[in-house]
Amino acid sequence: MTMGAPVEELKLPELGENIESVEVSAVMIAVGDTVERDQPVIEVETEKASLEVPAPAAGKITELLVSKGDQIAVGQVILRIETGAGEAAEVAEPKAAAAGGVAESTPEPTAAPPLPEQDDAPVVSFPAKHKPKIGRAVPAAPSARALARQLGVDINEVPGRGPGGRISRDDVKAYVKSIVQSGGGAAPSAPGSAPTLPDFSQWGEIEREPLTNIRRSTAANMSNAWTTVPHVTQFDRADITQLESMRKRFNQRPEAEGRKMTVTAILIKLVASALKQFPKFNSSLDLAGDSVVHKKYVHVGVAVDTPRGLLVPVIRDADVKNVVQIAAELNDLAARARDKKLKPDEMRGATFTVTNLGGLGTTYFSPIVNWPEVAILGVGRAEQVAIWSNGRFEPRLILPLSLSYDHRLVDGADAARFLRWIAEALEQPLLLLLED
């Protein structure tokens, strides 16, 4: 390092709401390398996406403080860059002090902030006195509020031990632990409170694979959704013979423009139209606020299977886009999901989710509601079925549909009408033109 040369630190920036730490998935530089400003230096993986972190300035890498596989926190120093030659400054070596000279001690590098602890507080089911309720605003970190919502506790009840009574994540976890230990809540099986497994190696050879961030997040979210939402699944089917014929006939032009028309794209448009007709399915249930949140926007999440796990990018304002626009956006999002190029904000804010497993050959299934949404549409593989019509059996292409919903807000009759509306729209493609 050139003595006196300016040095700039690269710290892990804020990557999105409630993202406090990430895993380093790739390191693209080494000590001694010269980099340009905004050149990617490391790649990090959040719960749902991979992101590249760029160099803050051009210069030479003098210190690299992270390695592949490390968990690093927001604000933690990643590396230091010597950005240019500065005025030489004579600094006595430490050995000069031993010889009787006086050496000014070089300040130690600022220690990286400690990594956040793994959540060890179980997801609990609290009695009425511990349920969240509307109250005065209390000083609390956003991450502490998010954890309190996840655990189902009232942030106003948590004692804050920070300056001015500010509440931290540790305060929330300590409060939950005190309730559980006092018998105030029962912990269901969840990733943070799962029972200990037996020693499987006593029966044969085993191999352990660490959970990825995506799989860990999926496990936590699905456990929360399953324990929070009383699920019911409604089944129906749609005759898409005419729709498939039209799709193949008119698909040549969009495909030539890189806009492959799929059944999923058509379904997204239909679902968006259905959500306008049945706004209850575009809402969320807020028991803490004793109300139903009706959303005036329509953002449809689409489950995408990737080698790293399930990701759900969001088609925003799907109700005001036509099928060709949705198809192009869906193709782009799905490709970037598989290439780990999605941004965290592209997977937030959905009001309803569509998951299509037809490509894997399945038929009916019961998808889990993506809480705080109140419903999710599952789609299976269409198959040729002999249908009695006009005095004879005719081959028809039948698409299986599965609608899971939150029975606290949605009644069975509501679900039946919603799903039948979608089925009839699939059977009458002209409705697509009327809804554009």
Helices and strands as residue ranges (DSSP letters): E 7-11, E 21-27, E 34-35, E 40-45, E 50-54, E 59-64, E 71-73, E 77-82, H 94-98, G 128-130, H 142-151, G 155-157, G 163-165, H 169-181, G 200-202, H 213-228, E 231-239, H 241-250, H 252-256, H 263-277, G 279-282, E 283-286, E 291-294, E 300-302, E 304-306, E 309-311, E 314-315, G 318-320, H 323-338, G 344-347, E 352-356, G 358-360, E 375-379, E 383-389, E 392-406, H 412-427, H 430-435
